Amino acid sequence: MVRALFVGRFQPLHRGGHEEVIKWLLGRHDELVIAIGSANESFTPRNHSPLVRELRCFTQCLGS
């Protein structure tokens, strides 16, 4: 099994960028782990979006 790791803040998740990378990784690896950085710093000026909102964006964008 080949696993890929994609690390990022994803604020916001970009359909033309992040989504394409995720699809590319899924097409070439058996499993993809997405690590959302700065989740412990929600609601700060640099990390304005809560983790729950980011996860919702992933499920809407990727349909899973």
N, C-alpha and C positions, 0 to 999 in steps of 0.2 A: 504494500500500500504506500502510495506517495501522497504526502500531506503538504499543503501549501499554507503559508501564514501571510495574511494581509493586515498590516498595522496602519492605523490612521485615526484622525479625529472625526472625519466624515461630517463636518459641520459647515454646510449641509452635505448630504449624500448627493453627488452630482451624477445625473443620468448619463451624460456624455463621457464622463471620465471614470469615476469610481465603478459605475455599473458595467462599463465595458471591460475594465480590468477584472472585475469579479467573474464575469461570464467567460473571459479568456482563461482565467485560472481554473474555473470549474471544468472547462473543456480539456484541460491538460493534466489535471490531478485527480486522484481518487477522492480526496477530501479537502475542504477549505475551512480554515479557522480564521475568523475575522476578529481582530483585537481592536476594540474601540478605546483609544487613548484618552486620557484626561477625564475619564468618567467620574473620578473622585472630586472633580472641580466644577461640577455643574453650576450654572447661574453665576459665573464670574464673567467679567468683560471679555475675556479671551475664549471662554467656553460657555456660550450663552444658551445652549440647547441641552435640556435634560436627556439622560440616557434613554429613558422610555420613549421619547419622541424620535430619537435616532433609530431605535429598534423598530418602531412603527414604520419609519421611512424604508428600512431594509425590507420588511415583509411586503409592503406595498410595491416597492420597486422590483423585487425579485419574485414576487408571487409565491412565497413559501411561508 
